């Protein structure tokens, strides 16, 4: 029988959730042994910054999420370039792809998400087809940029449009294909979709709505794509950005519950004692809906990992501040949305909607209210600077009906709230010396 290293804490994955867990653990347990399994052979980096790097707005060094000595200072044993393939929860052992075995006392699964690739013949063979999700994706795209002129982006959601803007800024002719009748359909309402579509078209990005790829043409390299309506588009570089699914293969064959992600409670613990999960692979508590769901957002991953770390070390903490949220920028359109998103097709009779659109400035605000006046969701376009205040009102479940018209002020802030409420929301910050 091969030798096996044993650790008090074992983390699978190397992203925001892992960092949060390490920092949570080490704030409590200074000496317990910690190991981390990282499939990619690179330092921890922010996947959300890939488009900013590709657009030339930041350097490669600015993509890294912590200093290079982070693991050494935190006394973490890092196992890079290997993938965890199996969990034996009865023996508390994780098996690696090289046959190695790691024993653990507490385990965090922070494996993130994986790009969804539609079942189109040839996608798994051509060398100029990439996701837009990882450092290997980025490295492959950079090599193709030297020669590529025409880029096809499959998917008109957040990932696809971020890729489209980055490629456009690299001087490419970009074609965006979206199966729905509008861009960002699951994320924003029709008003915002049309604003984004207008911005992309003005920039010269070609949009193909209600359309997708029927066939890729070429042997080792995609040379063109044939759309379902018969159009043929030249293609030197193909980016797949149709979505991300929870990467939860490790839960298969175990007693770990799965429902659109690894199911965790507010302590980030799975259905198996001693095993925790966070980030894009998990289904976590949404404070707006009160239900568990996948909340693929970098701050949620970090916070979930940190809370998992506290609980793994024996200090009870709860994840109660997570919800769906997007902060987006497509050419000159800034968008923030959070909470319940009433797009028109998912109207709940118990919810009310107030909205205002200024055509000249293209500023748009939409708020979703419960029957009791609590803010359940919002969309901001243009003027987005005060999004944090609206999120705070949501978290505190404040009845906003007494000042709901003030929500549309461009400079809406705490000064617009009733005195007693303003003090209630600000007193923690004042006590801590933040304000």
C-alpha positions in Angstrom: 0.0 0.0 0.0 1.4 3.4 -1.0 2.3 6.1 1.6 -0.3 8.7 2.2 0.1 12.2 3.4 -2.5 13.3 5.9 -3.7 16.9 6.5 -6.0 18.5 9.0 -7.5 20.5 6.2 -7.6 19.8 2.5 -8.8 22.2 -0.3 -9.5 21.1 -3.8 -9.4 24.0 -6.2 -7.3 27.2 -6.5 -9.4 30.2 -6.9 -11.3 32.8 -4.8 -13.0 30.2 -2.6 -9.7 28.5 -1.7 -8.1 31.8 -0.8 -11.1 32.7 1.4 -10.9 29.3 3.1 -7.2 29.6 3.8 -7.6 33.1 5.2 -10.5 32.0 7.4 -8.7 28.9 8.6 -5.5 30.8 9.5 -7.3 33.5 11.4 -8.3 30.8 13.8 -6.0 27.8 13.5 -2.4 28.9 13.1 -0.7 25.5 13.1 -3.1 22.9 11.6 -1.7 21.3 8.4 -3.3 22.6 5.2 -2.9 21.3 1.6 -4.3 22.5 -1.6 -4.8 20.6 -4.9 -4.6 22.8 -8.0 -5.2 21.3 -11.4 -3.6 24.2 -13.2 0.1 24.7 -12.8 -0.1 28.4 -12.0 -0.5 30.8 -9.1 -4.0 31.8 -8.1 -5.5 34.3 -10.5 -8.8 36.1 -11.1 -10.7 34.6 -14.0 -12.9 37.7 -14.0 -9.9 39.7 -15.1 -9.3 37.7 -18.3 -11.1 40.2 -20.5 -9.4 43.2 -18.9 -6.0 41.7 -19.5 -6.9 40.7 -23.1 -8.1 44.3 -23.7 -4.8 45.7 -22.5 -6.3 47.4 -19.4 -4.2 45.4 -16.9 -0.9 43.5 -16.9 -0.5 39.7 -16.4 0.8 40.4 -12.9 -2.3 42.3 -12.0 -4.4 39.1 -12.7 -2.9 37.3 -9.7 -5.2 37.3 -6.7 -2.6 37.2 -4.0 1.2 37.7 -3.8 3.4 34.9 -4.9 4.4 34.1 -1.3 0.8 33.8 -0.1 0.9 30.0 0.3 4.3 30.0 2.0 3.2 32.7 4.5 0.0 30.8 5.1 2.0 27.5 5.5 -0.1 25.7 2.8 1.3 22.7 0.9 0.3 23.2 -2.7 0.1 20.3 -5.1 0.0 21.8 -8.6 -0.7 20.2 -11.9 -2.9 17.4 -10.6 -6.6 16.8 -10.4 -8.6 15.2 -7.6 -10.6 12.3 -9.1 -12.3 10.6 -6.2 -13.4 11.2 -2.7 -13.7 8.3 -0.2 -15.7 10.0 2.5 -15.8 6.9 4.8 -12.0 6.8 4.9 -11.6 10.5 4.5 -9.2 10.2 1.5 -9.0 12.0 -1.8 -7.4 10.2 -4.8 -5.4 12.2 -7.4 -5.0 11.6 -11.2 -1.5 10.4 -10.6 -2.5 7.7 -8.1 -1.6 9.8 -5.1 -3.8 9.7 -2.0 -4.4 12.5 0.5 -6.0 12.0 3.9 -8.0 14.8 5.4 -9.8 15.8 8.6 -11.9 18.5 6.9 -12.3 18.9 3.2 -13.4 21.9 1.0 -14.5 21.4 -2.6 -13.8 24.6 -4.4 -13.6 23.3 -8.0 -15.5 26.2 -9.6 -17.4 25.9 -12.9 -16.7 24.6 -16.3 -17.6 26.1 -19.7 -20.5 24.5 -21.5 -19.7 23.3 -25.0 -22.7 22.5 -27.2 -22.8 19.1 -28.9 -21.7 20.5 -32.3 -19.5 18.1 -34.3 -15.9 19.3 -34.6 -15.8 21.4 -31.4 -13.5 18.9 -29.7 -11.1 18.6 -32.6 -10.3 22.1 -34.0 -7.3 23.9 -32.5 -8.7 27.4 -32.7 -11.7 26.8 -30.5 -11.5 28.1 -26.9 -13.6 28.8 -23.9 -13.2 32.1 -22.1 -12.7 30.8 -18.6 -9.1 30.0 -17.7 -5.5 30.9 -18.1 -4.9 28.1 -20.6 -7.9 29.5 -22.7 -6.2 33.0 -22.5 -2.8 31.6 -23.6 -4.3 29.8 -26.5 -6.3 32.9 -27.6 -3.2 35.1 -27.4 -1.4 32.9 -29.8 -4.2 33.0 -32.3 -4.5 36.8 -32.1 -1.2 37.2 -34.1 -2.9 35.8 -37.2 -6.6 36.0 -36.7 -8.9 38.6 -38.3 -12.4 37.2 -37.9 -13.6 36.0 -34.5 -16.9 34.2 -33.9 -18.3 34.3 -30.4 -21.0 31.7 -29.6 -23.2 33.1 -26.9 -24.6 36.5 -26.2 -24.5 36.3 -22.4 -22.1 38.0 -20.0 -19.1 35.8 -20.9 -19.7 36.0 -24.6 -20.1 39.7 -24.7 -17.0 40.3 -22.5 -15.0 38.2 -24.9 -16.5 40.1 -27.9 -15.5 43.5 -26.5 -11.9 42.2 -25.7 -11.5 40.8 -29.2 -12.9 43.9 -30.8 -10.3 46.0 -28.9 -7.6 43.7 -30.4 -8.7 44.9 -33.9 -10.7 41.8 -34.9 -14.0 41.7 -36.8 -16.3 40.1 -34.2 -19.4 38.1 -34.9 -21.7 37.3 -31.9 -24.2 34.5 -32.2 -27.1 34.2 -29.8 -29.8 31.6 -29.9 -32.3 33.8 -28.0 -34.1 36.7 -29.6 -32.0 39.2 -27.6 -28.7 39.5 -25.8 -28.3 38.9 -22.1 -31.9 37.5 -22.0 -31.6 35.5 -18.7 -29.8 38.4 -17.0 -31.6 41.7 -17.9 -34.9 42.9 -19.3 -35.6 43.9 -22.9 -34.8 47.6 -22.4 -31.2 46.8 -21.3 -30.8 44.2 -24.0 -31.6 46.7 -26.7 -29.2 49.3 -25.1 -26.4 46.7 -25.2 -27.3 45.6 -28.7 -27.2 49.2 -30.0 -23.8 49.8 -28.4 -22.3 46.7 -29.9 -23.6 47.4 -33.4 -22.4 51.0 -33.2 -18.9 49.6 -32.4 -19.1 47.4 -35.5 -19.8 44.1 -33.8 -22.0 41.9 -36.0 -25.0 40.3 -34.1 -26.9 37.2 -35.2 -29.9 36.8 -33.0 -32.2 33.7 -33.1 -29.3 31.9 -34.6 -26.5 29.5 -33.8 -23.9 27.3 -35.4 -25.1 24.3 -37.4 -21.7 23.3 -38.6 -18.1 24.2 -38.3 -16.1 24.0 -41.5 -12.4 22.9 -41.6 -10.3 20.0 -40.5 -7.8 20.8 -37.7 -8.8 24.5 -37.8 -12.2 26.2 -38.0 -12.1 28.1 -41.3 -15.8 29.2 -41.2 -19.1 28.4 -39.5 -22.4 27.7 -41.1 -25.4 29.1 -39.2 -28.7 27.4 -38.8 -30.2 29.9 -41.3 -27.6 28.9 -43.9 -25.3 32.0 -43.6 -21.6 31.2 -43.7 -19.2 33.3 -41.6 -15.4 33.3 -42.0 -13.7 32.3 -38.7 -10.1 32.4 -37.6 -10.9 32.2 -33.9 -14.0 30.7 -32.2 -14.9 31.5 -28.6 -17.5 29.4 -26.8 -19.3 31.5 -24.2 -22.7 29.9 -23.8 -22.5 29.4 -20.1 -20.8 27.7 -17.2 -21.9 24.7 -15.3 -21.0 23.7 -11.7 -17.9 21.5 -11.8 -19.1 18.8 -9.3 -17.9 15.5 -10.7 -16.3 14.7 -7.4 -19.7 14.4 -5.8 -20.7 11.6 -8.2 -20.7 8.2 -6.6 -20.8 9.7 -3.1 -23.5 10.7 -0.6 -22.9 14.4 -1.3 -26.3 15.9 -2.3 -26.4 17.7 -5.7 -29.1 20.0 -7.0 -27.9 22.4 -9.6 -24.6 22.4 -7.6 -23.3 20.7 -4.5 -25.9 21.4 -1.9 -24.6 23.2 1.2 -26.2 24.7 4.3 -25.5 28.2 5.6 -22.3 26.9 7.2 -21.2 25.7 3.7 -21.3 22.1 4.8 -22.5 19.4 2.4 -24.7 16.5 3.3 -21.6 14.6 4.3 -20.0 15.5 7.6 -16.6 17.0 7.3 -17.0 18.0 3.7 -17.7 21.6 2.6 -18.1 23.3 -0.7 -18.2 26.9 -2.0 -18.1 29.0 -5.2 -19.4 28.1 -8.6 -19.6 24.3 -7.9 -22.0 24.8 -5.0 -25.7 25.6 -4.5 -25.7 28.2 -1.7 -28.2 30.3 0.2 -29.7 33.3 -1.6 -30.8 35.9 1.0 -33.4 37.4 -1.4 -35.3 34.2 -2.2 -34.4 32.2 0.9 -33.6 29.3 -1.4 -30.4 27.5 -2.3 -29.1 28.1 -5.8 -25.9 28.5 -7.8 -24.5 32.0 -7.2 -21.5 32.2 -9.6 -19.9 35.4 -8.4 -16.3 36.0 -7.3 -17.2 37.8 -4.0 -19.7 35.0 -3.2 -17.0 32.4 -3.8 -14.5 34.2 -1.5 -17.0 34.8 1.2 -18.3 31.2 1.0 -14.8 29.9 1.3 -14.0 32.1 4.2 -17.1 31.0 6.1 -16.3 27.4 5.3 -12.8 27.9 6.7 -14.2 29.3 10.0 -16.6 26.3 10.4 -13.9 23.8 9.4 -11.8 25.3 12.2 -14.6 25.0 14.7 -16.0 28.5 14.8 -19.6 28.8 13.6 -20.3 31.3 10.9 -23.2 31.5 8.4 -23.4 32.5 4.7 -26.3 34.9 4.7 -25.4 37.8 2.4 -25.1 36.1 -1.0 -27.4 36.7 -3.9 -27.3 36.9 -7.7 -25.4 40.0 -8.9 -23.6 41.2 -12.0 -21.5 44.2 -12.7 -21.0 44.5 -16.4 -19.5 46.9 -18.9 -20.0 46.5 -22.6 -18.3 49.3 -24.6 -20.0 52.5 -23.2 -22.8 50.8 -21.3 -22.4 50.2 -17.6 -24.8 47.8 -15.9 -25.3 46.5 -12.4 -28.1 44.2 -11.4 -28.8 42.2 -8.3 -31.5 40.0 -6.7 -34.6 39.0 -8.4 -34.5 40.0 -12.1 -38.0 40.6 -13.6 -37.3 40.3 -17.3 -40.9 40.4 -18.5 -41.3 36.7 -19.0 -40.9 35.7 -15.3 -43.3 38.2 -13.7 -44.4 37.2 -10.2 -47.9 38.5 -9.2 -46.6 39.2 -5.7 -43.9 41.5 -6.9 -44.2 45.1 -8.0 -41.9 46.9 -10.5 -41.1 50.6 -10.7 -38.8 51.9 -13.4 -37.5 55.0 -15.2 -35.6 55.4 -18.4 -34.0 58.7 -19.6 -33.6 58.3 -23.4 -31.1 61.1 -23.9 -28.7 60.0 -21.2 -29.5 56.3 -21.5 -29.8 56.1 -17.7 -32.2 53.3 -16.6 -33.3 52.2 -13.2 -35.6 49.4 -12.4 -36.6 48.2 -8.9 -38.5 45.0 -7.9 -40.5 45.4 -4.7 -42.4 42.9 -2.5 -45.9 43.5 -1.4 -44.5 44.8 1.9 -42.3 47.3 0.1 -39.0 45.4 0.5 -36.4 45.8 -2.3 -36.0 42.4 -3.9 -34.0 43.3 -7.0 -32.7 46.1 -9.2 -31.1 47.0 -12.5 -29.0 50.1 -13.0 -27.7 51.3 -16.3 -25.5 54.3 -16.8 -25.3 55.8 -13.3 -24.3 52.8 -11.2 -22.1 54.4 -8.5 -24.6 53.9 -5.6 -25.3 50.2 -6.2 -24.0 49.3 -2.8 -26.6 51.3 -1.1 -29.4 49.5 -2.9 -27.8 46.1 -2.0 -27.7 47.2 1.7 -31.4 48.1 1.6 -32.0 44.6 0.2 -29.9 42.9 2.8 -31.6 44.8 5.7 -35.1 44.1 4.2 -36.1 47.8 4.4 -39.5 49.0 3.4 -38.7 51.6 0.8 -42.2 52.7 -0.1 -41.9 56.0 1.9 -39.0 57.1 -0.3 -39.3 55.0 -3.4 -39.4 57.9 -5.8 -36.0 59.1 -4.4 -34.5 55.8 -5.6 -34.5 57.3 -9.1 -32.2 60.2 -8.1 -28.9 60.1 -9.9 -27.1 61.0 -6.7 -29.3 58.9 -4.4 -27.5 58.2 -1.2 -27.9 57.7 2.5 -28.8 61.4 2.9 -32.1 60.7 1.1 -33.2 58.2 3.7 -35.3 59.1 6.8 -33.0 60.1 9.7 -33.7 57.0 11.9 -33.2 54.6 9.0 -30.0 56.4 7.9 -28.5 56.0 11.4 -29.6 52.4 11.6 -27.8 51.5 8.3 -24.7 53.6 9.1 -24.1 53.0 12.8 -22.0 49.9 12.3 -19.7 51.8 9.9 -19.5 54.8 12.2 -18.7 52.6 15.3 -15.9 50.9 13.3 -14.5 54.2 12.2 -15.2 53.6 8.5 -17.4 56.7 8.0 
